[in-house]
């Protein structure tokens, strides 16, 4: 089983930036499409960005143009660069490997809290 560890969250003012990282315990990570999900209080977890094993990316409309997903297969790590953050981006962020219907393939990690507030 692959274990996922997300880091990089924190408190940031509106308009600020954060970079999240997610390290996987096994190198098989490199063969999967990877994604970042988020869950805001009282809301369902949603997939906001994905990247295929060959580097093709896709974003939810809510983050398009502000967030950038990338990956380093040699380090079994996926990143999420978040710019122009808004209060509505406040959530716990998780990484995983989305299946065709966006459901996660691996067990969830602990996530990392992102809070956007002045």
NORKA-V852345 format. One record per residue. N is the residue number from 1. OMEGA is omega in radians with two decimals (* if undefined). D_CENTER is the distance of its C-alpha to the mean C-alpha in Angstrom with 1 decimal. Layout:
N/OMEGA/D_CENTER
N/OMEGA/D_CENTER
This chain:
1/3.13/19.4
2/3.04/16.1
3/-3.06/14.8
4/3.13/11.3
5/3.13/11.1
6/3.11/8.4
7/3.00/10.1
8/3.14/10.6
9/3.13/10.7
10/3.10/14.1
11/-3.12/16.5
12/3.10/16.8
13/3.06/19.4
14/-3.08/18.9
15/-3.11/18.6
16/-3.08/17.0
17/3.00/14.1
18/3.03/11.6
19/3.11/9.7
20/3.07/7.0
21/3.08/7.8
22/3.14/7.7
23/3.12/11.2
24/-3.04/12.8
25/-3.08/16.4
26/-3.07/17.8
27/3.11/18.2
28/3.06/18.1
29/-3.00/14.4
30/-3.07/15.5
31/-3.03/17.2
32/2.80/14.3
33/-3.10/12.2
34/-3.12/8.5
35/2.99/5.6
36/3.08/2.4
37/2.99/5.2
38/3.10/7.1
39/3.09/10.8
40/3.14/13.3
41/3.09/16.8
42/-3.11/18.9
43/3.09/16.5
44/3.07/15.0
45/-3.11/11.5
46/3.08/10.2
47/-3.08/8.0
48/-3.14/7.2
49/3.08/6.6
50/3.10/8.0
51/-3.13/10.2
52/3.13/13.4
53/3.13/15.3
54/3.00/17.4
55/3.07/14.9
56/-3.07/15.1
57/3.12/12.3
58/-3.05/12.0
59/2.96/10.7
60/-3.13/11.7
61/-3.06/14.8
62/-3.09/13.7
63/-3.13/11.4
64/3.13/13.4
65/3.14/15.1
66/-3.10/13.1
67/3.08/9.6
68/3.09/9.6
69/3.09/7.5
70/-3.12/9.7
71/3.04/10.8
72/-3.06/13.9
73/3.12/15.5
74/3.12/18.2
75/-3.09/16.1
76/-3.06/14.0
77/3.03/10.9
78/-3.05/7.8
79/2.99/6.9
80/3.05/5.6
81/-3.08/9.0
82/3.13/9.7
83/3.11/13.4
84/-3.06/16.0
85/-3.12/14.2
86/3.10/16.0
87/-3.14/17.0
88/3.01/15.5
89/3.12/11.9
90/-3.07/12.9
91/2.90/11.0
92/-3.09/9.5
93/-3.12/5.8
94/2.97/5.3
95/3.07/4.7
96/3.07/7.8
97/-3.10/10.2
98/3.03/11.1
99/-3.08/14.9
100/3.12/17.0
101/3.09/16.9
102/3.10/13.1
103/-3.04/14.0
104/3.12/12.2
105/-3.08/14.4
106/3.01/13.9
107/-3.13/14.5
108/2.94/11.9
109/-3.09/11.4
110/-3.11/12.3
111/3.09/9.1
112/-3.05/9.4
113/3.01/11.3
114/3.12/11.1
115/3.13/14.5
116/-3.05/15.9
117/3.06/19.7
118/*/22.9
